[in-house]
């Protein structure tokens, strides 16, 4: 399945559901995920993955925004860079490195 391109006017919302990968192409996008206490701000070039069953609301903040949403299987097939998984883990609050005793 091809990624969905979303043009979001200023102060408008777009609802999404996982599993998927969202990548901001332009603007600033405020992300709220049901069940998570924190919200996220993503700027152009930033992205995140969200899990199956997660309800996501994307909001264009401070101007129009454009982002792409790809199902996780399609995102994996495109060969996301290694840092993308670490960035998603960081956004979820997981440690980036495991320390060995």
ABEGO torsion letter per residue (X at the ends): XBBBBBBBBBGBBBBBBOBBBBBBABEBBBBBBBGBABBBBBBBGBBBBBBBGBBBBBBBBGEBBBBBBBBAAAAAAAGBBAAAAAAAAAAAGBBABBBBX
